[in-house]
Amino acid sequence: MKYSELFYTIQGEGILIGIPSVFLRTSYCNLRCIWCDTPYTSWKPEDKNISVNKAIEKITKYNCKHVVITGGEPFIQAKELVDLCYKLSENGHHITIETNATVYEDVSAHLISMSPKLRNSNPKPDNHYYEMHQHKRIQTDVIHKFLDNYTCQLKFVMETPEDLEEIKCLQVEIGIPDEEIVLMPQGISTEETQAKQEWIIELCKQHGYRYSPRVHIDIWGNQRGV
């Protein structure tokens, strides 16, 4: 499978925040978020190869229960992802898959961490990826399938308070429970994320959502492998 990095750290976002986890970051993505914090998996994807068995060997060396498969977009490598997750699950690992929720596949996983992309993710209109991204970024049927079949969280990256309107519309259309919605600040520096946290927390209090900081940004900044 195509990947960019494999590392051991703590989960920095969402409902499992703070838990020591091994991250396998796949390469290549079917979207082009303007603020993507891993452009080496999307805009300029790295092209390293690793076999499923070799990935399992490297993951197992850390003696860590929790494994997070992220990207890029893991589900576009469906065959390899299914095989990897099955074998990791058989070995007793807890598996989280981070996905933009545009592609569905039945897979052995304990948490599907969806991050549907809001309008704030769109490339500039004159960018040749704009139409593709705008057309693909929300796939309600895929989100429905994940909600029906897995334990899920839906992480929404917020740029301004106005993003809430789009989130509320999606929640009503799809039927997303309040407690599964996680709001996070957009940014690749502590200054950017902390500047947004107070008003995001207020929105969480008003609507019963969960707030998530981005702990890896707060501790290490915009670094890889953390």
N, C-alpha and C positions, 0 to 999 in steps of 0.2 A: 504494500500500500504506500501511497505518497504521504510523506509526513515532513514536518519541519523541526520538531524537537520533542524530547521526552525528559521529564524532570520531576523531582520530588520537592513538594512545598506544602503549604496549607491552602485549603480552598478559600479564596478571597471574596466570594460573592454568594448571595442566595441563602437558602435555608440550612445549608450544611457549612456555613462560614466557620473558618477556624479549624476544620478537621484536616489532619495530615493526609495528603493525597498524592498519588502519582498521576501526573498529567501526560497524556499522549496527544500532541497537537498535530492533527492531520493537515495536509496542504491542499490547496485549491478550494475555491468557493464559487457558488453560482450567483452571488450577489456582489455589489460593489458599494458598500457603505462609504460615504464621503469621510466619515470620522473613524474608519476602521483602525483599531489599535494593533492589529497584526497584519499590516499590508504585505508582509512576506509570505502570507498564506492566500492572498486574494489578488490585490493589484499587481504584485510581482511575486507570484508563488514560487517558493523553493521546491525543488524537484527531487528530493531525496527519496530513496526506496527503502522499505523495511518489510520483511516477511512477517506474517502473523505470529509464527512461532518465535521469531527473534524478538518481536515486540513483547511477547509474553515473558520470555527469558529475562529481558531487561527490566520489565515491571516487577517481576517476582523477586529480583535481587534486593529490592527495597524493603521487603517484608512488611508491606503496608496493605491494609484491607481495602481502602477506598481508592478507586481508579476513576479518573475523569477523562473522557475522550472528547476532545474539543477540536476547534479548527481555526480557520477554514470552515468547511461544512462536512462533517463526517458522513452524513447519509448519502452523499453523492458517490461514495465508494462502498456501496451497499453490500456487495458480496463479501468483501474483506471485513467490513464492520460486523456483519452477522457472525462470521466465523470467529473473530476476535472476542466478541462479547460472550458468545456461547462458551468458549474455552475459559475465559476469565471467570465467568459465573460458575462453571464446574469446579474451578479451583477455590471457590469461596469468596471471591472478591465482591464488593459492593460497587456497582457500576453506575456512574452518572454520564449521560451524553448531553453535551451542549450543542444545540441546533438552532438554526434560524427558522425552523418549522415550515420549510417549503417543500420538503421531500419526506415521504413516509415509508418505513419498512418495519416489518415485525422483527424485533431484536430482543435479546436477553439483556434487560436493563432494569435497574431499581429506581432510577429517577431520570425523567426526561426534562431537561432544563431548556425550555423554549425561550427564544429571544426574538419575537416577531419585530420586524423593523418598521418603525414609524416613518412619517414623511420627512422627519429631520435627518434621516439617513440618506436621502436621495442625492446622487451626484448632481453637479450643476447641469441645467438643461442643455447646455451646448456640449456636454460630454457624451461620447458615443455609447456609454453604458447606461445613460439615463433611462431610456425607454424600457430596456430589459429589466433594470432594477425595479422601476416603478411597477411594472407588470407582474413581477414575481414575488415581491417582498412580503405580501400577505396572502396566504393560502388557507382560507378558513376551513376547508375540508380536511387538510392535513392537521391543523390544530385540533379539530374535533376528534379525529382518530386517536391522536396521542392522549387527549383528555379521557377518552372512553376506555383506553387500554392500559394506561400507566399512571403511576404516581407522577405528578407534574408540578413544575413551577413555571410561571411566565414572567420573565424579566424584561421590563421595558426601560430602555435608555432614554432619559429625559434631557432635553436641551433647554426648554422654557416651560413655564406653567401651562402654556397653551397646548402642549402635547397631551394634557389630560383629556381633552375633548375626544381625541382620536382613540385613546385607550378606553374611555367609557363607551364609545360606540362599538368598539370591538367586543367589549365585555358583554354588552347587551345582545349583540348579534350572535355571538358564539355560545354565551352562557357560561362565562368563566367565573368560578367562585371567588369572592373577595380575597380569601385567605391564600389563594394560589397566585395572586398578582404581587410582583415585587418591583418596586420602583428604584432606579439607580441613576446617579448623575453621570452625564457624559463628560469625559475628560481623560487625559493621559498624564495629568499632574495633580498633586495634592491641592494646589491653588485652584485649579479648575473644578475639581469635584467638591471641595469644601465650600466653594462659593455658591453651590446649588443645594447643599444638603438641607438648610433650614426650611426653605419653601417646599422641598420634596417631602420632608418629614411632616410638615403641616398638612399636605395633601393626603399622606398616609393616615394621619389621625382623623381627617374628615371622612375618608371613604373606607376605612377598615383594611387598607392594604399594608403590606410589609415594606419596610425600608431596608435597603442593603447598601452599606458602604462598599468601597472597592479597596479592601485591606491591602492587597498587594501593591496598589498604587501608593497608598498612604505610607507603607513601609519602605518600598524599594524604588518608587517612581516608575518611569517608563522603561523598565528593563525586561529582557527576555529571561526565560528559565527560572522565574520566581512565581 
